[in-house]
Amino acid sequence: MGTMKVIARIYNHYDGKFGVPRQSGVVEDVLSRIVFEPEYRAPEAVRGLEEFTHLWLIWAFDRNEGESWHPTVRPPRLGGNKRVGVFATRSPFRPNPIGLSCVRLTEIRQTEEGCVLWVAGADLANGTPIYDIKPYLPYTDWRPDAAGGFTEGICSAPMRVTIPQATRELLGEEATRELTAVLAEDPRPRYQDDPERIYAFEFAGKRIRFTADGGTIRVLDSE
């Protein structure tokens, strides 16, 4: 088997691991651009891709350096209290740190960086390396009879999000809309529910601080 090569990188407002959606397709408001490495920028390489609405991305958990895998993990969806096998989860700490995501293709744009793919619904942090891109095929990739295991029945209503005007002006309209969508999905670990705790994460080049109480997330400030 040959060495895996990075063919592209994704760029968006997810500047850190915290705040990245738990799964792809959860936050469609955030757009990302996929820029191919110089070796793979031939226009012919994406010929026909515009006919598909969704893509599979195969990528690397490149922020896991120094972390080892374990045969069992504590999924956040189970409150962090129950262990299940690593292969029954999407934990980033795996024998081979590879991720798989389905994203919606919104545009293919010819730029100075070659053909850039604009996608929605990505769950990859800014700068994540991508190993491969494949078209999503509805007639084979969609399984209406599939079972979701321990994830079934675990869902919650979107959080109400309040953002002060100063932060809105600092971020701008587009990034504010994206931040609202990210926070509405509640990026906190599901086993944490302390209304006094202040959370912080990097987004759109700013450090966002917020609290959560009941069904409301309140952004305190940004810097």
MOBELTA-V233395 format. One record per residue. N is the residue number from 0. RES is the residue in one letter. OMEGA is omega in radians with two decimals (none if undefined). BURIAL is + if it has 16 or more other C-alpha atoms within 10 Angstrom, else -. Layout:
n:N res:RES omega:OMEGA burial:BURIAL
n:N res:RES omega:OMEGA burial:BURIAL
This chain:
n:0 res:M omega:-3.12 burial:-
n:1 res:G omega:3.13 burial:-
n:2 res:T omega:3.08 burial:-
n:3 res:M omega:3.14 burial:-
n:4 res:K omega:3.03 burial:-
n:5 res:V omega:-3.12 burial:+
n:6 res:I omega:-3.09 burial:+
n:7 res:A omega:3.01 burial:+
n:8 res:R omega:-3.13 burial:+
n:9 res:I omega:-3.11 burial:+
n:10 res:Y omega:-3.12 burial:+
n:11 res:N omega:-3.10 burial:+
n:12 res:H omega:3.11 burial:+
n:13 res:Y omega:-3.02 burial:+
n:14 res:D omega:3.11 burial:+
n:15 res:G omega:-3.13 burial:+
n:16 res:K omega:3.13 burial:-
n:17 res:F omega:-3.13 burial:+
n:18 res:G omega:3.07 burial:+
n:19 res:V omega:-3.14 burial:+
n:20 res:P omega:-3.09 burial:+
n:21 res:R omega:3.13 burial:+
n:22 res:Q omega:3.07 burial:-
n:23 res:S omega:3.12 burial:+
n:24 res:G omega:-3.10 burial:+
n:25 res:V omega:-3.14 burial:+
n:26 res:V omega:-3.10 burial:+
n:27 res:E omega:-3.08 burial:+
n:28 res:D omega:-3.10 burial:+
n:29 res:V omega:3.09 burial:+
n:30 res:L omega:3.09 burial:+
n:31 res:S omega:3.05 burial:+
n:32 res:R omega:3.13 burial:+
n:33 res:I omega:-3.10 burial:+
n:34 res:V omega:-3.13 burial:+
n:35 res:F omega:3.00 burial:+
n:36 res:E omega:-3.06 burial:+
n:37 res:P omega:-3.09 burial:-
n:38 res:E omega:-3.02 burial:-
n:39 res:Y omega:-3.07 burial:+
n:40 res:R omega:3.10 burial:+
n:41 res:A omega:-3.13 burial:-
n:42 res:P omega:-3.12 burial:-
n:43 res:E omega:-3.06 burial:-
n:44 res:A omega:3.14 burial:-
n:45 res:V omega:3.14 burial:-
n:46 res:R omega:3.14 burial:-
n:47 res:G omega:-3.09 burial:-
n:48 res:L omega:-3.12 burial:-
n:49 res:E omega:-3.14 burial:-
n:50 res:E omega:-3.12 burial:-
n:51 res:F omega:3.14 burial:-
n:52 res:T omega:-3.08 burial:+
n:53 res:H omega:-3.11 burial:+
n:54 res:L omega:2.93 burial:+
n:55 res:W omega:3.05 burial:+
n:56 res:L omega:3.03 burial:+
n:57 res:I omega:-2.94 burial:+
n:58 res:W omega:-3.05 burial:+
n:59 res:A omega:2.95 burial:+
n:60 res:F omega:-3.00 burial:+
n:61 res:D omega:3.14 burial:-
n:62 res:R omega:-3.10 burial:-
n:63 res:N omega:-3.10 burial:-
n:64 res:E omega:3.13 burial:-
n:65 res:G omega:3.14 burial:-
n:66 res:E omega:3.13 burial:-
n:67 res:S omega:-3.13 burial:-
n:68 res:W omega:3.09 burial:-
n:69 res:H omega:-3.10 burial:-
n:70 res:P omega:3.07 burial:-
n:71 res:T omega:3.14 burial:-
n:72 res:V omega:3.10 burial:+
n:73 res:R omega:-3.12 burial:+
n:74 res:P omega:3.09 burial:+
n:75 res:P omega:-3.13 burial:+
n:76 res:R omega:3.11 burial:+
n:77 res:L omega:3.08 burial:-
n:78 res:G omega:-3.14 burial:-
n:79 res:G omega:-3.08 burial:-
n:80 res:N omega:-3.07 burial:-
n:81 res:K omega:3.13 burial:-
n:82 res:R omega:3.01 burial:-
n:83 res:V omega:-3.12 burial:-
n:84 res:G omega:-3.09 burial:-
n:85 res:V omega:-3.12 burial:+
n:86 res:F omega:3.03 burial:-
n:87 res:A omega:-3.12 burial:-
n:88 res:T omega:3.03 burial:+
n:89 res:R omega:3.11 burial:-
n:90 res:S omega:3.10 burial:+
n:91 res:P omega:-3.11 burial:+
n:92 res:F omega:-3.01 burial:+
n:93 res:R omega:3.09 burial:+
n:94 res:P omega:3.01 burial:-
n:95 res:N omega:-3.02 burial:-
n:96 res:P omega:-3.09 burial:+
n:97 res:I omega:3.10 burial:+
n:98 res:G omega:3.12 burial:+
n:99 res:L omega:-3.08 burial:+
n:100 res:S omega:3.04 burial:+
n:101 res:C omega:-3.12 burial:+
n:102 res:V omega:3.12 burial:+
n:103 res:R omega:3.11 burial:+
n:104 res:L omega:-3.11 burial:+
n:105 res:T omega:-3.08 burial:+
n:106 res:E omega:2.95 burial:-
n:107 res:I omega:-3.01 burial:+
n:108 res:R omega:3.09 burial:-
n:109 res:Q omega:-3.10 burial:-
n:110 res:T omega:3.06 burial:-
n:111 res:E omega:3.11 burial:-
n:112 res:E omega:-3.10 burial:-
n:113 res:G omega:3.10 burial:+
n:114 res:C omega:-3.13 burial:+
n:115 res:V omega:3.11 burial:+
n:116 res:L omega:3.04 burial:+
n:117 res:W omega:-3.06 burial:+
n:118 res:V omega:3.10 burial:+
n:119 res:A omega:3.06 burial:+
n:120 res:G omega:-3.13 burial:+
n:121 res:A omega:3.05 burial:+
n:122 res:D omega:3.14 burial:+
n:123 res:L omega:3.11 burial:+
n:124 res:A omega:-3.13 burial:+
n:125 res:N omega:3.10 burial:+
n:126 res:G omega:-3.11 burial:+
n:127 res:T omega:3.10 burial:+
n:128 res:P omega:-3.14 burial:+
n:129 res:I omega:-3.13 burial:+
n:130 res:Y omega:-3.10 burial:+
n:131 res:D omega:3.09 burial:-
n:132 res:I omega:-3.13 burial:+
n:133 res:K omega:3.10 burial:-
n:134 res:P omega:3.05 burial:+
n:135 res:Y omega:-3.12 burial:+
n:136 res:L omega:-3.06 burial:-
n:137 res:P omega:-3.05 burial:-
n:138 res:Y omega:3.08 burial:-
n:139 res:T omega:-3.06 burial:-
n:140 res:D omega:-3.12 burial:-
n:141 res:W omega:-3.13 burial:-
n:142 res:R omega:-3.08 burial:-
n:143 res:P omega:-3.12 burial:-
n:144 res:D omega:-3.10 burial:-
n:145 res:A omega:3.09 burial:-
n:146 res:A omega:-3.07 burial:-
n:147 res:G omega:3.08 burial:-
n:148 res:G omega:-3.07 burial:-
n:149 res:F omega:-3.13 burial:-
n:150 res:T omega:-3.10 burial:-
n:151 res:E omega:3.11 burial:-
n:152 res:G omega:3.12 burial:-
n:153 res:I omega:3.12 burial:-
n:154 res:C omega:-3.14 burial:-
n:155 res:S omega:3.13 burial:-
n:156 res:A omega:3.10 burial:-
n:157 res:P omega:3.10 burial:-
n:158 res:M omega:2.98 burial:+
n:159 res:R omega:-3.04 burial:+
n:160 res:V omega:3.03 burial:+
n:161 res:T omega:-3.11 burial:-
n:162 res:I omega:-3.13 burial:+
n:163 res:P omega:-3.08 burial:-
n:164 res:Q omega:-3.12 burial:-
n:165 res:A omega:3.12 burial:-
n:166 res:T omega:3.09 burial:+
n:167 res:R omega:3.14 burial:+
n:168 res:E omega:3.14 burial:-
n:169 res:L omega:-3.10 burial:-
n:170 res:L omega:-3.01 burial:+
n:171 res:G omega:-3.02 burial:-
n:172 res:E omega:-3.08 burial:-
n:173 res:E omega:-3.12 burial:-
n:174 res:A omega:3.09 burial:+
n:175 res:T omega:3.10 burial:+
n:176 res:R omega:3.13 burial:-
n:177 res:E omega:3.13 burial:+
n:178 res:L omega:3.12 burial:+
n:179 res:T omega:3.14 burial:+
n:180 res:A omega:3.13 burial:+
n:181 res:V omega:-3.11 burial:+
n:182 res:L omega:3.12 burial:+
n:183 res:A omega:3.11 burial:+
n:184 res:E omega:3.08 burial:+
n:185 res:D omega:-3.10 burial:+
n:186 res:P omega:-3.13 burial:-
n:187 res:R omega:2.95 burial:-
n:188 res:P omega:-3.02 burial:-
n:189 res:R omega:-3.13 burial:-
n:190 res:Y omega:3.11 burial:-
n:191 res:Q omega:-3.12 burial:-
n:192 res:D omega:-3.13 burial:-
n:193 res:D omega:-3.09 burial:-
n:194 res:P omega:-3.13 burial:-
n:195 res:E omega:-3.07 burial:-
n:196 res:R omega:3.09 burial:-
n:197 res:I omega:3.12 burial:-
n:198 res:Y omega:3.12 burial:-
n:199 res:A omega:3.07 burial:+
n:200 res:F omega:-3.10 burial:+
n:201 res:E omega:3.13 burial:+
n:202 res:F omega:3.10 burial:+
n:203 res:A omega:3.09 burial:+
n:204 res:G omega:3.14 burial:-
n:205 res:K omega:3.05 burial:+
n:206 res:R omega:-3.06 burial:-
n:207 res:I omega:3.09 burial:+
n:208 res:R omega:-3.11 burial:+
n:209 res:F omega:3.02 burial:+
n:210 res:T omega:3.12 burial:+
n:211 res:A omega:-3.14 burial:+
n:212 res:D omega:-3.09 burial:-
n:213 res:G omega:-3.12 burial:-
n:214 res:G omega:-3.09 burial:-
n:215 res:T omega:2.99 burial:+
n:216 res:I omega:-3.13 burial:+
n:217 res:R omega:3.05 burial:+
n:218 res:V omega:-3.11 burial:+
n:219 res:L omega:-3.14 burial:+
n:220 res:D omega:3.08 burial:+
n:221 res:S omega:-3.13 burial:+
n:222 res:E omega:none burial:-
